[in-house]
Amino acid sequence: MSLAFRAYREEDREPLIALWNACDLLRPYHDVARELDLICSAGDAELFLGFDDGQLAGSVLVGHDGHRAWMYRVAVAPALRGRGHGKALVARAEAWAMLRGLPRLMLLVREDNAPVSAFYEQQGYERLPRLVLSKSFATPGKPALGEPATDDRIDPRIDVVVTSLEMTAVPTRPSPPAPVGMHLALLRVAAPSLAYCRFLQCEVGNFWFWQSRAGLDDASLRAVIHDPRVELYVLHADGAPAGHAEIDRRSQPEVALTSFGLMPNFRGRGLGWYLLNWAIDAAWTGDTRRLTVDTCTLDGPRPLQAYQRAGFRPYRQTRKSIPDPDLTGRKPLPHKPGRP
């Protein structure tokens, strides 16, 4: 069925934000309410929504800078993919640009997002040898990007809320089946190298600004990951590392799920739910009596929801101050000692 298009309306706000969350388009530092207000007040942009049999199926934001058109927020509901809706959304943006006599439609794709790049290349888009430069502007009480804090400035840090969750009984649900369509293997890595651990932390955690091990030197990190009571499991999909889970038994019978996540290219395929429940089952072997896990507001709402759905219950919330990702440029942590 083809999409029925119309412009965004205020009553679409909550369903649209839910769609963008489902498509993993939003980041902890995005101010979505401000973004939507700005779009509604702009005279050189349009946010189109596509409906499939009355159901919100997708979105595309298109605008121009007076020279060329730009396309953002292309999203298709996961349950409605495979019907050509993505192509229809792109075509709608292209028609908007052509009606205004704009000679080119541009978009930005992260370098590590190969599936999305391939989608656009199939629609006739080409890679251009361009360097994207960016400048972030200071907000009240914060220095500008790259500008060091001084005694007369507020320290460039932000408060995050850490939610601690616990599970005090073995889950009674059946183990979720492995997603189909991929050859999966879960392997424990005994005495992993420091480089490999930092690689996993970077690939999975940079997106969420993981910092708990950012200051550890080689000796301190080795003391953790080489302890036989700390178990590192890596999920492989079609032979490539797709995610990992770390189980810390050093306080047995209390056990902690200290690290868990997927690599960017493997998100949205059902692997996260499978790996999470597998890790929970693995943690409940032996004489485990309590299993804990932490998540924070920089992770967004989805991990907290997933943990609760899996059987965890919050038991404590604390606030901590960390370096503000907006003031550090949100650059990926390099694979080198002290920066996992």
C-alpha positions as CSV (number, residue, x, y, z in Angstrom):
1,M,0.0,0.0,0.0
2,S,1.4,3.5,-0.9
3,L,1.9,6.1,1.7
4,A,-0.6,9.0,2.3
5,F,1.4,12.1,3.0
6,R,0.6,15.2,5.0
7,A,2.5,17.9,6.9
8,Y,3.3,17.5,10.6
9,R,0.7,18.8,13.1
10,E,1.0,19.5,16.8
11,E,-1.1,16.5,17.7
12,D,1.5,14.3,15.9
13,R,4.2,15.2,18.4
14,E,4.1,12.2,20.8
15,P,3.6,9.5,18.0
16,L,6.4,11.1,16.0
17,I,8.8,11.1,18.9
18,A,7.9,7.5,19.6
19,L,8.6,6.7,15.9
20,W,12.0,8.4,16.1
21,N,12.9,6.6,19.3
22,A,11.9,3.3,17.7
23,C,14.2,4.1,14.7
24,D,17.0,5.0,17.1
25,L,17.3,8.6,15.6
26,L,17.4,10.4,18.9
27,R,20.4,11.0,21.1
28,P,20.5,12.1,24.8
29,Y,21.7,15.6,23.8
30,H,18.8,16.2,21.3
31,D,16.2,18.8,22.4
32,V,13.3,17.3,20.4
33,A,10.7,19.8,21.6
34,R,12.8,22.7,20.6
35,E,13.6,21.1,17.2
36,L,9.9,20.6,16.4
37,D,9.0,24.1,17.5
38,L,11.8,25.5,15.2
39,I,10.6,23.4,12.3
40,C,7.0,24.6,12.7
41,S,8.1,28.2,12.7
42,A,10.5,27.9,9.7
43,G,9.5,29.1,6.3
44,D,12.1,27.1,4.4
45,A,11.5,23.6,5.7
46,E,8.7,21.0,5.8
47,L,8.3,17.9,8.0
48,F,6.2,15.3,6.1
49,L,4.6,12.3,7.7
50,G,3.6,9.2,5.8
51,F,0.6,7.0,6.8
52,D,0.0,3.4,5.9
53,D,-3.7,2.6,6.3
54,G,-4.0,5.3,8.8
55,Q,-1.0,4.3,10.8
56,L,2.0,6.6,11.2
57,A,4.6,4.8,9.1
58,G,7.4,7.3,8.5
59,S,8.7,10.8,8.4
60,V,11.1,13.0,6.4
61,L,12.3,16.5,7.1
62,V,13.3,18.6,4.1
63,G,14.5,22.2,3.9
64,H,16.9,24.5,2.0
65,D,19.6,27.0,2.7
66,G,19.0,29.1,-0.4
67,H,21.5,27.1,-2.4
68,R,20.6,23.4,-2.0
69,A,18.1,21.2,-0.2
70,W,18.8,19.1,2.8
71,M,17.0,16.0,4.1
72,Y,16.9,14.8,7.7
73,R,14.9,12.5,10.0
74,V,14.1,9.9,7.4
75,A,12.4,7.2,9.5
76,V,10.2,4.1,8.8
77,A,8.4,2.3,11.5
78,P,10.3,-1.1,12.1
79,A,7.1,-3.1,11.7
80,L,6.3,-1.5,8.4
81,R,9.7,-1.8,6.7
82,G,10.1,-3.8,3.4
83,R,7.1,-2.1,1.7
84,G,9.0,0.6,-0.2
85,H,8.1,3.3,2.3
86,G,11.7,4.5,2.7
87,K,11.9,5.1,-1.1
88,A,8.6,6.9,-1.0
89,L,9.7,9.3,1.8
90,V,12.9,10.1,-0.1
91,A,10.9,10.7,-3.3
92,R,8.6,13.1,-1.4
93,A,11.6,15.1,-0.2
94,E,13.0,15.2,-3.8
95,A,9.7,16.4,-5.2
96,W,9.7,19.2,-2.6
97,A,13.2,20.3,-3.7
98,M,12.5,20.1,-7.4
99,L,9.3,22.2,-7.1
100,R,11.4,25.0,-5.7
101,G,14.1,24.7,-8.4
102,L,16.8,23.6,-6.0
103,P,19.6,21.8,-8.0
104,R,20.7,19.3,-5.4
105,L,19.4,17.4,-2.3
106,M,22.0,16.7,0.4
107,L,22.0,14.5,3.5
108,L,24.5,13.5,6.2
109,V,25.2,9.8,7.1
110,R,27.6,8.7,9.8
111,E,30.6,6.9,8.4
112,D,30.0,3.7,10.3
113,N,26.3,3.4,9.2
114,A,26.9,1.2,6.2
115,P,23.3,-0.1,5.8
116,V,21.9,3.5,5.6
117,S,24.6,4.6,3.2
118,A,23.8,1.6,0.9
119,F,20.1,2.5,1.0
120,Y,20.8,6.0,-0.3
121,E,23.3,4.8,-2.9
122,Q,20.6,2.5,-4.3
123,Q,18.4,5.6,-4.7
124,G,21.0,7.3,-6.8
125,Y,22.9,9.3,-4.1
126,E,26.6,9.5,-4.4
127,R,29.4,10.1,-1.9
128,L,31.1,13.5,-2.3
129,P,34.6,14.4,-1.2
130,R,33.6,17.0,1.3
131,L,34.8,17.7,4.8
132,V,32.0,18.6,7.3
133,L,32.9,21.3,9.8
134,S,30.8,22.1,12.8
135,K,30.8,24.7,15.6
136,S,28.7,24.4,18.8
137,F,27.6,27.6,20.5
138,A,27.8,28.2,24.2
139,T,24.7,28.0,26.3
140,P,24.1,30.1,29.4
141,G,26.5,29.0,32.2
142,K,28.6,26.9,29.8
143,P,31.8,27.8,27.9
144,A,31.8,27.4,24.2
145,L,33.0,24.2,22.6
146,G,36.7,23.7,23.0
147,E,37.0,26.7,25.4
148,P,38.5,25.6,28.7
149,A,36.7,26.4,31.9
150,T,38.2,29.1,34.1
151,D,37.7,30.0,37.8
152,D,34.9,32.5,36.9
153,R,33.0,29.9,34.8
154,I,30.8,27.0,35.8
155,D,32.7,23.7,35.5
156,P,31.8,22.2,32.1
157,R,30.0,19.1,33.6
158,I,26.5,17.9,33.7
159,D,24.5,15.9,36.2
160,V,23.2,12.4,35.2
161,V,20.8,10.2,37.0
162,V,22.0,6.7,37.6
163,T,19.3,4.1,38.1
164,S,20.4,0.9,39.9
165,L,18.2,-2.2,39.3
166,E,18.1,-5.6,40.8
167,M,16.7,-9.0,40.2
168,T,16.3,-11.3,43.3
169,A,14.9,-14.4,41.8
170,V,15.7,-16.6,38.8
171,P,13.4,-15.6,35.8
172,T,10.7,-18.2,35.2
173,R,10.1,-17.2,31.5
174,P,11.4,-19.4,28.7
175,S,14.7,-18.3,27.1
176,P,14.0,-16.1,24.1
177,P,14.9,-17.8,20.8
178,A,17.8,-16.5,18.8
179,P,16.9,-14.1,15.9
180,V,16.7,-15.9,12.6
181,G,18.7,-15.0,9.4
182,M,22.1,-14.8,11.0
183,H,24.7,-17.4,12.2
184,L,25.2,-16.5,15.9
185,A,27.8,-17.7,18.3
186,L,28.3,-16.6,22.0
187,L,31.8,-17.2,23.2
188,R,33.5,-16.4,26.6
189,V,36.8,-14.6,26.1
190,A,39.2,-15.9,28.8
191,A,41.9,-13.3,29.8
192,P,41.1,-10.9,27.0
193,S,43.8,-8.5,25.8
194,L,43.5,-4.9,26.8
195,A,43.3,-3.8,23.2
196,Y,40.3,-6.1,22.6
197,C,38.5,-4.9,25.7
198,R,39.0,-1.3,24.7
199,F,37.9,-2.0,21.2
200,L,34.6,-3.5,22.5
201,Q,34.1,-0.6,24.9
202,C,34.7,2.0,22.2
203,E,32.5,0.3,19.5
204,V,29.6,-0.2,21.9
205,G,30.0,2.6,24.5
206,N,31.2,5.7,22.6
207,F,27.7,6.3,21.3
208,W,26.4,6.5,24.9
209,F,29.5,8.3,26.4
210,W,30.6,5.4,28.6
211,Q,33.2,6.8,30.9
212,S,33.4,4.4,33.9
213,R,36.7,2.9,32.6
214,A,38.0,6.0,30.8
215,G,40.6,6.8,33.4
216,L,41.9,3.2,34.1
217,D,45.5,2.6,33.3
218,D,46.7,-0.8,31.9
219,A,47.3,-2.3,35.3
220,S,44.0,-1.3,36.8
221,L,42.0,-2.5,33.7
222,R,44.0,-5.8,33.6
223,A,43.2,-6.4,37.3
224,V,39.5,-6.3,36.4
225,I,39.2,-8.2,33.2
226,H,41.7,-10.9,34.0
227,D,40.0,-11.7,37.3
228,P,38.6,-15.3,36.8
229,R,35.4,-14.1,38.5
230,V,34.8,-11.5,35.8
231,E,33.3,-13.1,32.7
232,L,33.3,-11.5,29.3
233,Y,31.0,-12.9,26.6
234,V,31.1,-11.7,23.0
235,L,28.2,-12.3,20.6
236,H,29.3,-13.0,17.0
237,A,26.9,-12.6,14.1
238,D,28.0,-14.1,10.8
239,G,31.5,-14.2,12.2
240,A,31.8,-10.6,13.3
241,P,31.6,-9.2,16.9
242,A,28.1,-7.8,17.4
243,G,28.0,-7.1,21.1
244,H,29.1,-8.2,24.5
245,A,28.1,-8.8,28.1
246,E,30.3,-8.7,31.1
247,I,29.3,-10.5,34.3
248,D,31.1,-9.7,37.6
249,R,31.0,-12.4,40.3
250,R,33.5,-10.9,42.6
251,S,30.8,-10.2,45.2
252,Q,29.1,-13.6,44.8
253,P,26.3,-14.4,45.7
254,E,25.6,-10.9,44.5
255,V,26.4,-10.7,40.8
256,A,26.5,-7.6,38.6
257,L,25.9,-7.2,34.9
258,T,28.6,-4.5,34.5
259,S,28.7,-4.0,30.8
260,F,26.2,-4.8,28.0
261,G,25.5,-3.5,24.5
262,L,25.6,-4.0,20.8
263,M,27.8,-2.5,18.1
264,P,26.0,0.2,16.0
265,N,25.6,-1.9,12.9
266,F,23.8,-4.7,14.7
267,R,21.2,-2.6,16.5
268,G,17.6,-3.0,15.5
269,R,17.8,-6.7,14.6
270,G,16.5,-8.2,17.8
271,L,19.9,-9.2,19.0
272,G,19.8,-6.9,22.1
273,W,16.8,-8.6,23.7
274,Y,18.3,-12.0,22.9
275,L,21.7,-11.2,24.4
276,L,20.3,-9.5,27.5
277,N,18.2,-12.5,28.4
278,W,21.1,-14.9,27.6
279,A,23.3,-12.8,29.9
280,I,20.7,-12.9,32.7
281,D,20.4,-16.7,32.4
282,A,24.2,-17.0,32.5
283,A,24.5,-14.8,35.6
284,W,22.0,-16.9,37.5
285,T,24.1,-20.0,37.4
286,G,25.9,-21.1,40.5
287,D,24.8,-19.7,43.9
288,T,23.7,-16.3,42.6
289,R,21.1,-14.7,44.9
290,R,20.9,-11.2,43.5
291,L,21.7,-9.7,40.1
292,T,22.2,-6.0,39.6
293,V,22.7,-3.6,36.7
294,D,23.1,0.2,36.4
295,T,21.9,2.6,33.6
296,C,21.9,6.4,33.4
297,T,20.0,9.1,31.7
298,L,22.7,9.4,28.9
299,D,21.7,5.9,27.8
300,G,18.2,7.2,26.9
301,P,15.0,5.5,28.1
302,R,15.2,2.3,26.1
303,P,17.8,0.4,28.2
304,L,15.9,1.1,31.4
305,Q,12.7,-0.1,29.8
306,A,14.4,-3.2,28.5
307,Y,15.9,-4.0,31.9
308,Q,12.5,-3.7,33.6
309,R,10.8,-5.7,30.9
310,A,13.5,-8.5,31.5
311,G,12.6,-8.6,35.2
312,F,14.8,-6.0,36.9
313,R,13.3,-3.6,39.4
314,P,14.8,-0.2,40.3
315,Y,16.0,0.1,43.9
316,R,18.0,3.3,43.9
317,Q,18.6,6.5,42.0
318,T,21.7,8.6,42.4
319,R,23.1,11.7,40.7
320,K,26.6,12.1,39.5
321,S,28.5,14.8,37.7
322,I,30.4,13.9,34.5
323,P,32.1,15.9,31.7
324,D,29.5,17.4,29.5
325,P,29.5,15.5,26.1
326,D,28.3,18.7,24.4
327,L,31.4,20.6,25.5
328,T,33.8,17.8,24.6
329,G,32.6,17.7,21.0
330,R,31.2,14.1,21.5
331,K,34.3,12.8,19.8
332,P,34.9,9.0,19.9
333,L,37.4,7.8,22.4
334,P,40.5,6.5,20.8
335,H,41.7,2.9,21.1
336,K,44.7,3.6,23.4
337,P,45.7,3.0,27.0
338,G,43.5,4.8,29.5
339,R,40.7,5.5,27.1
340,P,38.5,2.3,26.7
